[in-house]
Amino acid sequence: MSLSSSPAIEPDTPDLICQLDNVQGMVDALTCVRWKRHQDALVELSEHGIVLIVEESGCLQAKVYLQRELFTKYEYGAQGRPRFGISLGLLVDCLNTFSSPGHSNTIEIKYPGPDMELLLKSVDTLNACIYSEIRTRIPETVTWDYNFEQAGSTPLTFTVKSAALKEAIDDLEWPGSSVQISLQKEPTCVIFRGEGHGDLQIDFMYYANTDLLLAFHCDTEVSYGYKYKFLKATTANIPGNVVRENRGSKLTIGRGGMLKVQHLVSVAKALAPQVESAGYQLPSRIAYIEFFVKPEEPAN
């Protein structure tokens, strides 16, 4: 990353020029998938928005979807869908330099620069203008791009408050090693059971805790084990302000036990969020976060 007092010479027709009026919202979304210090990411651009993909050991993959509706300006001029590799930590740290507490800064993002950099600049500061160039690289091939399929005719899915999910997974660190997730029809509940140095079981009873377990759909009882460090990565880095908003996180078990975990992160301006009359954030101001975790092996 480099900071300068004047913009670099840029190509006449960049693949993408977009503006975002809440840098902190983008930082929050990307932080959710930053589970280690040095982490490479793949970025894909399209007319529909920006997708960032990170993965670990062929067993864990996360995607951040920044739809074009999140941006106040989105001019896409590329043919096809350009991809580039970038350091996720460097990108998040760089975006943080454009964010200040209590103020929703606006930034402009351009790609590519003269040497295929990702170019950022502030557009609403009165006394100064910050420019940043982040070096990109030829993207590596994603080792697996799973086509998630539901396990049966009815999706095996449940929605739980984000704070409750994070707390449950944090508590399961004590047993360590492996976590078994089971969906039961009678009684209707979701069971998290940690096994390793000891045993710990956490039950979410649907009818007894509808304020925590918000939705439950299961026509077949299933149970799969997941490596704890991969399961923990799905919630460990959710920013505190996102946890306090406490939206529901949706978990779905697909064919073969593949686990999909979905979070919603607001990218609306803090001072003027777009809300409906019922008080809910409009979907156009939400970033979608998806994790895919491969199971260790199906339980008998």
C-alpha positions in Angstrom: 0.0 0.0 0.0 1.3 3.5 -0.7 -0.2 6.9 0.2 0.4 10.0 -1.9 -0.8 13.6 -2.2 -1.7 13.2 -5.9 -3.4 10.5 -7.9 -1.5 8.1 -10.1 -2.0 8.1 -13.8 -4.9 5.7 -14.5 -6.0 3.9 -17.6 -8.7 5.6 -19.7 -11.2 2.8 -19.4 -10.9 1.0 -16.1 -12.8 -2.2 -15.5 -14.6 -0.7 -12.5 -15.2 2.6 -10.9 -17.4 2.6 -7.8 -18.1 4.7 -4.8 -19.1 3.6 -1.3 -20.5 6.0 1.3 -19.7 3.8 4.4 -16.2 2.5 4.5 -16.7 1.0 8.0 -19.5 -1.2 6.7 -17.1 -2.7 4.1 -14.4 -3.2 6.7 -16.9 -5.0 8.9 -17.9 -7.3 6.1 -14.3 -8.2 5.1 -13.3 -8.6 8.7 -15.8 -11.4 9.1 -13.7 -13.7 6.8 -10.3 -12.6 8.1 -9.4 -15.6 10.3 -5.6 -15.3 10.2 -3.0 -12.6 9.9 -1.6 -13.4 6.5 -4.4 -14.4 4.2 -4.7 -14.2 0.4 -8.0 -13.5 -1.2 -9.4 -13.8 -4.7 -11.6 -10.9 -5.9 -14.0 -11.2 -8.8 -15.7 -8.2 -10.5 -18.9 -8.3 -12.4 -21.8 -6.1 -13.5 -23.6 -7.4 -10.4 -21.0 -6.4 -7.8 -17.8 -7.6 -6.1 -17.2 -11.0 -4.7 -14.2 -11.8 -2.4 -13.2 -15.4 -1.8 -10.9 -16.9 0.8 -10.2 -20.5 1.7 -8.2 -22.7 4.0 -6.8 -26.2 3.5 -9.5 -27.2 1.0 -11.9 -27.6 3.9 -13.2 -24.0 4.6 -14.2 -21.4 2.2 -15.8 -18.0 2.7 -17.3 -15.5 0.3 -18.2 -11.8 0.8 -20.9 -10.5 -1.6 -20.8 -6.7 -2.2 -23.8 -6.2 -4.5 -23.8 -3.2 -6.8 -26.8 -1.8 -4.9 -24.4 -1.2 -1.9 -22.5 1.4 -3.9 -23.6 5.0 -4.6 -21.8 4.7 -7.9 -21.0 1.6 -9.9 -19.6 1.9 -13.4 -18.6 -1.5 -14.9 -16.7 -1.5 -18.2 -15.0 -4.9 -18.3 -15.6 -7.7 -20.7 -16.3 -10.9 -18.8 -15.4 -11.1 -15.0 -11.9 -9.9 -14.2 -10.2 -11.7 -11.2 -7.2 -10.7 -9.2 -5.4 -11.8 -6.1 -4.9 -9.5 -3.1 -3.8 -9.6 0.5 -6.9 -9.5 2.6 -5.1 -8.1 5.7 -3.6 -5.3 3.6 -6.9 -4.5 2.0 -8.7 -4.3 5.4 -5.9 -2.2 7.0 -5.9 0.1 4.0 -9.7 0.6 4.2 -9.3 1.4 7.9 -7.2 4.5 7.0 -10.2 5.9 5.2 -12.6 5.3 8.1 -12.9 7.7 11.1 -15.1 7.2 14.2 -18.5 8.8 14.0 -18.2 9.7 10.3 -19.3 7.7 7.3 -16.5 8.4 4.8 -17.0 8.0 1.1 -14.3 6.3 -1.0 -13.9 5.7 -4.7 -12.5 2.3 -5.9 -10.9 1.8 -9.3 -9.4 -1.2 -11.0 -7.0 -1.6 -12.6 -4.3 1.1 -12.1 -1.4 1.5 -14.6 0.4 -1.5 -13.0 -2.8 -3.5 -12.3 -3.2 -2.0 -8.8 -6.4 -1.5 -6.9 -6.8 2.3 -6.5 -8.6 3.9 -3.6 -9.2 7.5 -2.8 -11.3 9.6 -0.5 -13.9 11.9 -2.2 -15.6 13.7 0.7 -12.8 15.2 2.8 -12.6 19.0 2.8 -8.9 19.6 3.8 -7.1 16.6 2.4 -7.5 13.7 0.0 -6.1 10.3 0.6 -4.9 8.1 -2.3 -3.9 4.5 -1.9 -2.5 1.9 -4.3 -2.7 -1.8 -3.4 -0.6 -4.2 -5.5 -2.6 -7.1 -6.9 -1.3 -10.4 -8.3 -2.3 -13.0 -10.8 -5.1 -14.9 -9.1 -4.5 -18.5 -7.9 -7.1 -21.1 -8.9 -9.7 -21.7 -6.2 -9.0 -25.3 -5.1 -12.7 -26.0 -4.7 -15.8 -24.2 -5.7 -18.5 -26.3 -4.2 -21.9 -26.4 -5.9 -24.0 -26.5 -2.7 -27.0 -28.8 -3.0 -29.7 -29.4 -0.5 -29.7 -32.8 1.2 -33.3 -33.7 0.3 -36.6 -32.3 -0.9 -36.7 -29.9 2.0 -33.7 -27.8 3.0 -32.1 -28.8 6.4 -31.7 -25.4 7.8 -32.1 -23.3 11.0 -31.7 -19.7 11.9 -30.2 -18.6 15.2 -29.4 -15.2 16.7 -25.8 -14.3 15.7 -24.7 -13.5 19.2 -26.1 -16.8 20.5 -24.4 -18.8 17.7 -21.0 -17.1 18.4 -21.3 -17.7 22.1 -22.1 -21.3 21.6 -19.2 -21.9 19.3 -16.9 -20.0 21.6 -18.0 -22.2 24.5 -17.2 -25.4 22.5 -13.5 -24.4 22.4 -13.0 -26.2 25.7 -13.6 -29.7 24.4 -11.8 -28.7 21.1 -11.1 -31.1 18.3 -14.5 -31.9 16.8 -18.0 -30.5 17.0 -21.1 -32.6 16.1 -24.1 -30.7 14.8 -27.4 -32.6 14.9 -30.9 -31.7 13.8 -33.7 -33.5 15.5 -37.4 -33.6 14.7 -38.7 -34.8 18.1 -38.2 -32.8 20.1 -37.5 -30.1 17.6 -34.0 -28.9 18.4 -30.4 -28.3 17.2 -27.6 -29.9 19.2 -24.0 -28.8 19.2 -21.8 -31.4 20.9 -18.1 -30.9 21.4 -15.8 -33.9 21.9 -12.1 -33.9 22.7 -10.5 -33.1 26.0 -14.0 -33.4 27.4 -17.7 -33.3 26.4 -20.0 -30.3 26.2 -23.4 -30.2 24.7 -25.5 -27.1 23.8 -29.1 -27.5 22.9 -31.3 -25.0 21.0 -34.9 -26.1 21.6 -37.1 -24.5 18.9 -40.3 -24.1 20.8 -38.7 -23.2 24.1 -36.3 -20.6 22.7 -37.9 -19.0 19.7 -36.2 -15.8 20.6 -32.8 -17.5 19.9 -33.7 -20.2 17.4 -35.7 -18.2 15.0 -36.5 -20.8 12.3 -36.1 -24.5 11.9 -36.8 -26.7 8.9 -35.9 -30.4 9.0 -37.7 -33.4 7.4 -34.8 -35.9 8.1 -32.7 -36.1 11.2 -29.0 -35.7 10.5 -25.7 -35.4 12.4 -22.3 -34.5 11.1 -19.0 -33.7 12.7 -16.8 -30.6 11.8 -13.3 -29.7 12.8 -13.5 -27.1 15.5 -11.0 -24.6 14.1 -13.0 -24.4 10.8 -16.3 -24.1 12.6 -14.9 -21.4 14.9 -13.7 -19.4 11.9 -17.4 -18.9 10.8 -18.1 -16.6 13.8 -14.8 -15.7 15.5 -14.1 -12.5 13.6 -17.6 -11.0 13.4 -17.1 -7.4 14.6 -18.6 -6.5 17.9 -21.0 -3.9 16.5 -22.4 -6.6 14.1 -22.9 -9.0 17.0 -24.7 -6.3 18.9 -27.1 -5.8 16.0 -27.8 -9.5 16.5 -29.4 -10.4 13.2 -30.1 -14.0 12.5 -27.4 -16.3 11.1 -28.7 -19.1 8.9 -27.1 -22.5 8.9 -27.9 -25.1 6.2 -26.6 -28.7 6.0 -26.4 -29.8 2.4 -25.7 -33.0 0.5 -22.8 -35.0 2.1 -22.9 -32.9 5.2 -21.5 -29.7 3.7 -22.3 -26.9 6.2 -23.2 -23.4 4.9 -23.2 -20.5 7.4 -24.7 -17.2 6.3 -24.4 -13.8 8.0 -25.8 -10.3 7.2 -23.7 -7.2 7.7 -25.1 -3.7 7.3 -23.3 -1.4 4.9 -25.8 1.5 5.4 -24.6 4.9 6.6 -24.8 5.0 10.4 -26.3 8.4 10.5 -29.0 7.8 7.8 -29.8 4.1 7.4 -32.4 3.1 4.8 -35.2 1.4 6.7 -38.7 0.3 5.9 -41.7 1.4 7.9 -41.4 -1.7 10.0 -37.9 -0.8 11.0 -35.9 -3.4 9.1 -32.8 -2.6 7.1 -33.5 -2.7 3.4 -31.8 -5.6 1.7 -29.9 -3.3 -0.8 -27.8 -2.1 2.1 -26.7 -5.5 3.4 -23.5 -7.4 2.5 -23.9 -11.2 2.4 -21.3 -13.4 4.0 -21.2 -17.1 3.3 -19.0 -19.9 4.8 -18.7 -23.4 3.5 -17.3 -26.1 5.9 -16.6 -29.6 4.8 -17.6 -32.3 7.4 -15.0 -34.7 8.9 -17.2 -37.7 8.3 -20.9 -38.5 8.6 -22.1 -39.9 11.9 -23.6 -43.4 11.9 
